[in-house]
Amino acid sequence: MHTHDTAAAPITRYEQSHERSHKQAAIAALLLGAAALIFALSVLLYVFWLLLAPLVATPFDADGVRCYHRAVQVACLKTANP
């Protein structure tokens, strides 16, 4: 931001619009920073969810297959022949 000495002369329309454009740019930068922070926190939360999600096992089906789910991963094991 620029500082102007307003005691010597009145502020012109150009100076008013100049200050307004600086104010709008500062608000835009603040909003962009807030959006970037929210995005970074959501990515961090997603990574923690992937790492810390509990392992859930499904019951055996008729073919003797049991699947294990963890976050977005699925692993199935065939434990016995019918």
SVG drawing of the C-alpha trace seen along z (x, -y; Angstrom):
<svg xmlns="http://www.w3.org/2000/svg" viewBox="-22 -22 26 100">
<polyline fill="none" stroke="black" stroke-width="0.4" points="0.0,0.0 1.1,-3.5 0.8,-6.2 -0.2,-9.6 0.1,-13.0 -3.5,-14.2 -2.9,-17.3 -1.2,-19.2 -3.7,-18.6 -7.0,-16.9 -7.1,-13.4 -7.8,-13.2 -10.0,-10.7 -7.0,-8.9 -5.5,-8.5 -8.9,-7.2 -9.1,-4.6 -5.5,-3.7 -6.0,-3.1 -9.2,-1.1 -7.4,1.1 -4.7,1.8 -7.4,2.6 -9.1,5.0 -5.8,6.7 -5.1,7.2 -8.6,8.7 -8.2,11.0 -4.8,12.2 -6.3,12.8 -9.1,14.9 -6.7,16.8 -4.5,17.6 -7.5,18.8 -8.6,21.0 -5.1,22.5 -5.1,23.1 -8.4,24.9 -7.2,27.0 -4.0,28.0 -5.9,28.9 -8.3,31.1 -5.5,32.9 -3.8,33.5 -7.0,34.8 -7.5,37.2 -3.9,38.5 -4.4,39.1 -7.6,40.9 -5.8,43.1 -3.1,43.9 -5.2,44.4 -8.4,46.0 -9.2,49.2 -9.0,52.6 -12.5,54.1 -13.0,57.8 -16.1,59.1 -17.5,62.6 -16.5,65.6 -18.7,66.1 -19.8,69.4 -16.5,69.9 -14.3,69.4 -13.2,65.9 -12.8,63.1 -12.2,59.5 -10.4,56.9 -11.2,53.2 -9.1,50.3 -9.9,46.8 -9.9,47.2 -8.0,50.5 -9.6,53.9 -7.7,57.2 -9.5,60.6 -8.1,63.9 -9.4,67.4 -8.8,69.4 -10.5,72.7 -11.9,74.7 -15.6,75.5"/>
</svg>
